[in-house]
Amino acid sequence: MNQNKIIKLKLDVIFKAMFGTQENEEVLANFLSKLLEIPRESIKKIIMDNVELIPENFADKFSRVDLKMQVDDKIVNVELQVNNEPDFTERTLYYWSKIYSSELKSGEPYKKLRETICINIVNFNIFDCPEYHSNFKIMEKTRHEVLTNKFGIHFFELKKIGKNPDKNNPMQLWLQLVNAETEEELDMLENTNVQEINQAIVVLRKLNADEKMRYLADMREMALHDEASAMLGSREEGIEIGREKGRIEGRAEIIAKMRKKGMSDEMIDEILNS
């Protein structure tokens, strides 16, 4: 194994080990404050709703990170998706609506519904723009008046993140840490001397030194490769089926036109199969 390589924070088991444990709550709070652009001191309490770290089958395919938590009076869901998934934006909107509505108990008034924020960190490009961060709200089309402050969906596109750290851009530093794959990248981030980033790097290096975590990371890498291959195979199969369907439909159209011109079936068969 290349000793320079590290276990990737963007793998689900590693991401949950970093951000999904009570002992790393300070790291999580710093991470959320920078991604949501809210003061760290405004985050008083975080309660994790799904804290399982290791899935039943750690080599299971088609997996994604999904951390749901209560951040003070807000519901925040963090999802990290490595492989591209069709209709991802529609699925995110559907998922947001399920989380938002599930918080209201039977008989409670609608005003009890809490601000619900979905954070999507994706390892592929979604939007045709250079910005890596997209923050969506519901607002009136011409006046830009926000309908409600209870809706928030963020997308962070890792493919648009550069390698050079800027200590004055903490949001980008956190995403570069999520994206890091080598010790050199960690050293570059460490040299910014941003305390909260260095605290997170200490945790990541501890995970990197843990043989079990490295093994799990290797299994997840293999599963992701399998998932990507399966999705590529499905797409290629779909393209070929589409081509074959087009050939069949095109042939039927030609035969219909030839019959309209008075050609017999025998003559058509001879022309098409000669």
N, C-alpha and C positions, 0 to 999 in steps of 0.2 A: 504493500500500500504506500502511496506517496505521502511521506510524513508531513509535507507542506499542506496537504488538504485537511480540512476540518469537517466535522459533521455539520450539515446545513441547518440553520435555524428555520428555514422554510419547509422542512419536513415536519409532518404533523406530530409525530411523537416527541421531537425535539422542541417544537414550538410550545406544545402543552407542558412539557417538563420545565420550560423557562417561565411561561406566563400563567400556568394553571395551578401553581402550588402556593399555599399560604405563605411559605417562607420567602417567596419571591414577590410578595404583594407590592413592595416598594418599586421594584423593577417594572411591574405591570402598570402601576399608577403613573410612573414617569412616561412610559410608552404611550398610554392613553392620552395623557395631557398634551403631548406633542402632536399626536396624530389628529386629535380633536381640537387642537389649538385653544385649550382652556388652561387656566393657571393650575399648577400642581396643588397648591394649597386649597383649591376649591373642591378637590376630591377628598372627602372625609372617610368614606367607607366603601369597600368593594366586597360583594358577596357573590361567589361563584355558584352558578346553577348546575353546571355539568363539569365535574372536576376529574372524570376518569382520565388516566394518563395513558394506559396501555390498552388497546383494543383487544377483544377476545382472540382475534386472529391477526397478529401483527404483520402478516404478509398479505392481508386482504387487499384486493384491488379496488379501484374506484373510490378511494377514501379522500376525505378532506378534513382540514382543521375546522372546528366549530366550537368557539368558546362563548357561552352566554353568561352574562353577569349583571348584577345590579350595581350601578355606580351612583351612590347617593340616591337621588329620586329618579334616575334614568335607567332604562334597560338598554344595555349595549351588547351587541353580538359581533364577535370578531371571527371572520372566516378567511382562511388562507387557501387558495386554490392554485395548485402548481400546473396541472395540465389544462389546456383549453377545453371548455365545455360549451356545447351548443346552447343558445338561448340563455346565457348566463345572467344577463341583465333582467330578463323577465322572471327568471327563477328567484333572483335576489328580491325583486319587488314582491313576489308572492310570499317569500319567506318572511320579509319585513311585516307584511300584513298579518301573517299567522302569529308572529310574536306579539305584535301590537294588540291584536284582539284577544289573545289568550290570557292577557293579564287582567281582563275585566271579569270579575266574578258575577254569577247570576244575581240579578236584582240591583247591582251597583249602577250609579249614574255614569254617563259617558265622561263627565269631567274627571273621573277617577283614572281614566286612561293616562298612562305616563309617556313621557318623551321616549321614543324608541329609535335607536341609532344602529344601523348596520355598517360595519367596517369591512370592506372587501379588499384583501391584499392578493393580487393576482400576478402570476408569472407569465402573463401574455398581454398583448395589447388589445384594448377594447375600443377606445375612442381615437378618432383621426385628429390628434392634436399632440403638441410636444409636451404638454403638462402631464406630470405623473400623478397629480392629485385632482380628482373631480368630486365636488361636493354638491349633492342634489337636494333641493328643497321643492316644496309645492308652492307655486306662486302664480298670480294673475299674469296673463301673457303680455299685456301692454303696460300696465301700471307697475308690474314687478312687486306687487303687494303679496307678502307671504300669507298663505291661507292659515297655516298652523305652525307653531314652533315644535310640534311633537313628532315631526317627520324629519329623518335625516338618513341619507345613504351616501357613504363615501366609497370611492374606488381609488386604490393605490396600485399603479401599474409598474411592477418592478423592472420590466424591460427598458423603461425610460429613465432609470436611475443611473447616473454616471458612477465612476469609481473614485473620483477625487473628493475626499471629505472636506466639508466647509463647516468649521466649528460654529459659525453664526447661523447655520440652518439645521436646527435640531431635528425637525421632521425628516429631512433627508438623511441625516446621520442614522436614525433608527431604521429607516428602510434599507440603507446600505448595510447595516448590521444583519438584517433579515436576509439580505441578498448575498452576504459574504460566503466564500467557499474556500479561502486559503488563509494561512497565518499572516501573509503579507497584508491582506486586506484588514485583518484585525489589528495589526500593528499600526497601519495608517490611521485607523479610527481611534486607536488608543493614544496616538500622538497628538490628537486634537485637545487632549486633557479636559474633555467634557466629563465631569464626574459621573453623571448618571449612565453615560455610555460605557465608561470604564467599569462601573459596577456590573452592568449586564455582560460585559466581556468576561469578567471573572466567573460569572455563573456559566457562561457558554463553554469556557475552557474546562471547568469542572465536569460538565457533561461530556465534553470531548475526551476527557481522561477516563471516563467510566466505560469499561469494556462492554457491559450489557447495553448501554445506550448506543455505542458504536455499532453493535450487532443489530440492534433494532433499526438504526438508521440505514444500515446496508440492506436489510430486508425491505424497508420502505422504498429505497431507491429502486430495487428490483421490481417492486410492485408498480411503481410509477412508470418504469420503462415498459412493463407489460401492458399497463393501461394505455399508454401512448400508442403502442403497437396495435392493440386491439381496436382503438378508435381509428387509426390509420387504415387498418384492414377493412373495417366496416365502411369507411368512406370510399375506399377503392372498389369494394364489392358493390356499393350503391351506385357508383359511377358506371360500372360495367353493366349492372342491371338496367340502368337508365339508357345506356347506349343500345343494348339489345332491344329494349322496349321501343326505342326510336326507330331501330331498323325494321322491326315488325310493323309498326304503325306506318312507316314510310312505304313499305312494300304493299301494304293493304291499300294505301292511297293511290299508288301507281296502278295497281290492278283495277281499282274502281274506275280510274280515268280511261284505262285501256278498254274496259267493257263498255264505257259510255261511247267510245268511238266504234263500237260494233265488233270488236275482236272476240273471237271464240276463246274458251278456256284453254283449248289445245294450243292455239297460236300464242296466247299469253305465256303459257308454261314453257313453250319452246324458246320464246324471246328471253324470259327471265332466267332460265336455267341453262342457256347455251354457253 
